[in-house]
């Protein structure tokens, strides 16, 4: 687990840093799911995207 990160004298919480690293991975996976047509077959795409982003964030926190 990270500690606070100082940016221009402001301390940022570690969760913010994890979210910054997770977002590009989530956007890449979302793009792949849209391009492949998988996201169109899912019953509730917004709920699926939300759960995917939370799962990626949890994996980032656990393994980084």
DSSP file (Angstrom, degrees, kcal/mol; ACC not computed):
  #  RESIDUE AA STRUCTURE BP1 BP2  ACC     N-H-->O    O-->H-N    N-H-->O    O-->H-N    TCO  KAPPA ALPHA  PHI   PSI    X-CA   Y-CA   Z-CA
    1    1 A X              0   0    0      0, 0.0     2,-0.1     0, 0.0    60,-0.0   0.000 360.0 360.0 360.0 137.3    0.0    0.0    0.0
    2    2 A X        -     0   0    0      1,-0.1    12,-0.2    12,-0.1     2,-0.2  -0.371 360.0-138.0 -78.8 161.5    1.3    3.4   -0.8
    3    3 A X        -     0   0    0      1,-0.2    -1,-0.1    -2,-0.1     9,-0.1  -0.448  51.7 -50.1-103.1-172.3    1.5    6.3    1.5
    4    4 A X        -     0   0    0     -2,-0.2     2,-0.5     1,-0.1    -1,-0.2  -0.232  53.3-140.7 -60.4 148.8    0.5    9.9    0.7
    5    5 A X  E     -A   12   0A   0      7,-2.1     7,-3.1    -3,-0.1     2,-0.6  -0.958   9.1-139.6-115.0 127.3    2.0   11.4   -2.5
    6    6 A X  E     +A   11   0A   0     -2,-0.5     2,-0.5     5,-0.2     5,-0.2  -0.765  23.8 175.1 -90.7 122.2    3.2   15.0   -2.4
    7    7 A X  E >  S-A   10   0A   0      3,-3.0     3,-2.0    -2,-0.6    -2,-0.0  -0.964  74.3 -23.8-128.4 113.3    2.4   16.9   -5.6
    8    8 A X  T 3  S-     0   0    0     -2,-0.5     3,-0.1     1,-0.3    -1,-0.1   0.852 126.9 -50.9  54.3  38.9    3.2   20.6   -5.6
    9    9 A X  T 3  S+     0   0    0      1,-0.3     2,-0.4     0, 0.0    -1,-0.3   0.382 116.6 112.2  84.3  -4.8    3.0   20.7   -1.8
   10   10 A X  E <   -A    7   0A   0     -3,-2.0    -3,-3.0    -5,-0.0     2,-0.6  -0.862  64.2-133.3-103.2 135.8   -0.4   19.0   -1.6
   11   11 A X  E     -A    6   0A   0     -2,-0.4     2,-0.4    -5,-0.2    -5,-0.2  -0.769  19.8-159.8 -89.7 124.4   -0.7   15.6   -0.2
   12   12 A X  E     -A    5   0A   0     -7,-3.1    -7,-2.1    -2,-0.6     5,-0.0  -0.830  21.7-113.5-102.7 140.3   -2.8   13.2   -2.3
   13   13 A X    >>  -     0   0    0     -2,-0.4     4,-1.1    -9,-0.2     3,-0.7  -0.352  24.9-117.6 -69.3 153.5   -4.4   10.1   -0.8
   14   14 A X  H 3> S+     0   0    0      1,-0.2     4,-2.2   -12,-0.2     5,-0.2   0.827 111.8  63.1 -62.7 -31.3   -3.1    6.7   -2.1
   15   15 A X  H 3> S+     0   0    0      1,-0.2     4,-2.4     2,-0.2    -1,-0.2   0.870  98.8  55.7 -62.1 -35.1   -6.5    5.8   -3.5
   16   16 A X  H <> S+     0   0    0     -3,-0.7     4,-2.0     2,-0.2    -1,-0.2   0.896 107.4  49.0 -62.1 -40.7   -6.2    8.7   -5.9
   17   17 A X  H  X S+     0   0    0     -4,-1.1     4,-1.7     2,-0.2    -2,-0.2   0.908 110.5  50.4 -66.2 -42.3   -2.9    7.4   -7.2
   18   18 A X  H  X S+     0   0    0     -4,-2.2     4,-1.8     1,-0.2    -2,-0.2   0.898 109.3  51.4 -62.6 -40.2   -4.4    4.0   -7.7
   19   19 A X  H  X S+     0   0    0     -4,-2.4     4,-2.2     1,-0.2    -1,-0.2   0.901 106.7  54.3 -63.9 -40.6   -7.4    5.4   -9.6
   20   20 A X  H  X S+     0   0    0     -4,-2.0     4,-0.6     1,-0.2    -1,-0.2   0.865 112.6  43.2 -61.7 -35.5   -5.0    7.3  -11.9
   21   21 A X  H  X S+     0   0    0     -4,-1.7     4,-0.6     1,-0.2    -1,-0.2   0.769 114.4  50.9 -80.1 -25.6   -3.2    4.1  -12.8
   22   22 A X  H  X S+     0   0    0     -4,-1.8     4,-2.6    -5,-0.2     5,-0.2   0.835  94.9  70.8 -80.4 -33.5   -6.4    2.1  -13.1
   23   23 A X  H  X S+     0   0    0     -4,-2.2     4,-2.8     1,-0.2     5,-0.2   0.887  96.6  48.5 -57.9 -46.5   -8.2    4.5  -15.5
   24   24 A X  H  X S+     0   0    0     -4,-0.6     4,-2.0     1,-0.2    -1,-0.2   0.904 113.5  48.8 -61.9 -37.5   -6.1    3.8  -18.6
   25   25 A X  H  X S+     0   0    0     -4,-0.6     4,-2.4     2,-0.2    -2,-0.2   0.918 112.6  48.1 -65.6 -42.5   -6.4    0.1  -18.1
   26   26 A X  H  X S+     0   0    0     -4,-2.6     4,-2.8     1,-0.2    -2,-0.2   0.919 111.3  49.8 -63.3 -44.1  -10.2    0.4  -17.7
   27   27 A X  H  X S+     0   0    0     -4,-2.8     4,-2.3    -5,-0.2    -1,-0.2   0.875 110.9  50.0 -64.3 -36.7  -10.5    2.6  -20.8
   28   28 A X  H  X S+     0   0    0     -4,-2.0     4,-2.3    -5,-0.2    -1,-0.2   0.933 112.9  45.7 -65.6 -46.2   -8.5    0.1  -22.8
   29   29 A X  H  X S+     0   0    0     -4,-2.4     4,-2.3     2,-0.2    -2,-0.2   0.892 112.6  51.1 -64.4 -39.1  -10.6   -2.8  -21.7
   30   30 A X  H  X S+     0   0    0     -4,-2.8     4,-2.3     2,-0.2    -1,-0.2   0.918 109.7  49.9 -63.3 -43.2  -13.8   -0.9  -22.3
   31   31 A X  H  X S+     0   0    0     -4,-2.3     4,-2.6     1,-0.2    -2,-0.2   0.909 111.2  49.2 -61.6 -42.4  -12.7    0.0  -25.8
   32   32 A X  H  X S+     0   0    0     -4,-2.3     4,-2.1     1,-0.2     6,-0.3   0.894 110.9  49.7 -64.4 -39.9  -11.9   -3.7  -26.5
   33   33 A X  H  X>S+     0   0    0     -4,-2.3     6,-1.5     2,-0.2     5,-1.0   0.876 113.2  46.3 -67.6 -37.1  -15.3   -4.8  -25.2
   34   34 A X  H ><5S+     0   0    0     -4,-2.3     3,-0.5     2,-0.2    -2,-0.2   0.927 113.4  48.6 -69.4 -44.8  -17.1   -2.2  -27.4
   35   35 A X  H 3<5S+     0   0    0     -4,-2.6    -2,-0.2     1,-0.2    -1,-0.2   0.855 112.8  47.7 -64.3 -35.5  -15.0   -3.1  -30.5
   36   36 A X  H 3<5S-     0   0    0     -4,-2.1    -1,-0.2    -5,-0.2    -2,-0.2   0.638 110.0-121.5 -82.4 -13.2  -15.6   -6.8  -30.0
   37   37 A X  T <X5S+     0   0    0     -4,-0.8     4,-0.6    -3,-0.5     3,-0.2   0.478  79.3 119.0  88.3   2.7  -19.4   -6.4  -29.5
   38   38 A X  T >4<S+     0   0    0     -5,-1.0     3,-1.1    -6,-0.3     4,-0.5   0.893  70.0  56.6 -68.0 -39.4  -19.3   -8.0  -26.0
   39   39 A X  G >4 S+     0   0    0     -6,-1.5     3,-0.7     1,-0.3    -1,-0.2   0.791 100.7  58.3 -66.0 -27.3  -20.6   -4.9  -24.3
   40   40 A X  G 34 S+     0   0    0     -7,-0.3    -1,-0.3    -3,-0.2    -2,-0.2   0.739 103.7  53.1 -72.7 -22.1  -23.7   -4.8  -26.5
   41   41 A X  G << S+     0   0    0     -3,-1.1     2,-0.3    -4,-0.6    -1,-0.2   0.509  86.4 101.5 -90.5  -5.4  -24.7   -8.3  -25.4
   42   42 A X  S <  S-     0   0    0     -3,-0.7     3,-0.5    -4,-0.5     6,-0.0  -0.608  73.1-133.6 -85.2 140.9  -24.6   -7.5  -21.7
   43   43 A X  S    S+     0   0    0     -2,-0.3     2,-0.4     1,-0.3    -1,-0.1   0.903  97.1  17.8 -61.0 -46.2  -27.9   -6.9  -19.9
   44   44 A X     >  -     0   0    0      1,-0.1     4,-2.2     2,-0.0    -1,-0.3  -0.800  67.7-177.5-131.1  89.4  -26.8   -3.7  -18.1
   45   45 A X  H  > S+     0   0    0     -3,-0.5     4,-2.7    -2,-0.4     5,-0.2   0.852  82.3  54.0 -59.8 -37.2  -23.6   -2.2  -19.6
   46   46 A X  H  > S+     0   0    0      2,-0.2     4,-2.2     1,-0.2    -1,-0.2   0.912 110.4  46.1 -64.5 -41.6  -23.3    0.6  -17.1
   47   47 A X  H  > S+     0   0    0     -3,-0.3     4,-2.4     2,-0.2    -1,-0.2   0.884 112.8  50.9 -66.8 -38.9  -23.4   -1.8  -14.1
   48   48 A X  H  X S+     0   0    0     -4,-2.2     4,-2.4     2,-0.2    -2,-0.2   0.920 110.4  48.6 -64.5 -43.5  -20.9   -4.0  -15.9
   49   49 A X  H  X S+     0   0    0     -4,-2.7     4,-2.4     2,-0.2    -2,-0.2   0.900 111.6  50.3 -63.7 -40.2  -18.5   -1.1  -16.5
   50   50 A X  H  X S+     0   0    0     -4,-2.2     4,-2.3     2,-0.2    -2,-0.2   0.929 112.4  45.9 -63.4 -45.2  -18.8    0.0  -12.9
   51   51 A X  H  X S+     0   0    0     -4,-2.4     4,-2.2     1,-0.2    -2,-0.2   0.865 111.9  52.7 -67.5 -34.7  -18.1   -3.5  -11.6
   52   52 A X  H  X S+     0   0    0     -4,-2.4     4,-2.4     2,-0.2    -2,-0.2   0.918 109.8  48.0 -64.7 -43.1  -15.2   -3.8  -14.0
   53   53 A X  H  X S+     0   0    0     -4,-2.4     4,-2.2     1,-0.2    -2,-0.2   0.902 112.8  48.1 -66.4 -39.9  -13.7   -0.6  -12.8
   54   54 A X  H  X S+     0   0    0     -4,-2.3     4,-2.4     2,-0.2    -1,-0.2   0.880 111.3  51.0 -67.1 -36.9  -14.1   -1.5   -9.2
   55   55 A X  H  X S+     0   0    0     -4,-2.2     4,-2.3     2,-0.2    -2,-0.2   0.915 111.1  47.6 -65.7 -42.6  -12.5   -4.9   -9.8
   56   56 A X  H  X S+     0   0    0     -4,-2.4     4,-2.3     2,-0.2    -2,-0.2   0.902 112.0  50.2 -64.5 -40.1   -9.6   -3.4  -11.6
   57   57 A X  H  X S+     0   0    0     -4,-2.2     4,-2.4     2,-0.2    -2,-0.2   0.913 110.3  49.9 -64.2 -42.1   -9.1   -0.9   -8.7
   58   58 A X  H  X S+     0   0    0     -4,-2.4     4,-2.4     1,-0.2    -2,-0.2   0.907 111.2  48.7 -62.9 -41.6   -9.2   -3.6   -6.1
   59   59 A X  H  X S+     0   0    0     -4,-2.3     4,-2.4     2,-0.2    -1,-0.2   0.887 110.5  51.6 -64.6 -38.3   -6.6   -5.7   -8.1
   60   60 A X  H  X S+     0   0    0     -4,-2.3     4,-1.4     1,-0.2    -2,-0.2   0.919 111.7  46.3 -63.9 -43.3   -4.4   -2.6   -8.3
   61   61 A X  H  < S+     0   0    0     -4,-2.4    -2,-0.2     1,-0.2    -1,-0.2   0.899 116.3  45.3 -66.9 -39.6   -4.6   -1.9   -4.6
   62   62 A X  H  < S+     0   0    0     -4,-2.4    -2,-0.2    -5,-0.2    -1,-0.2   0.875 122.7  31.2 -72.6 -37.4   -4.0   -5.6   -3.7
   63   63 A X  H  <        0   0    0     -4,-2.4    -1,-0.2    -5,-0.2    -2,-0.2   0.434 360.0 360.0-108.8   0.9   -1.1   -6.2   -6.1
   64   64 A X     <        0   0    0     -4,-1.4    -1,-0.2    -5,-0.2    -3,-0.1   0.408 360.0 360.0-112.4 360.0    0.8   -2.9   -6.4
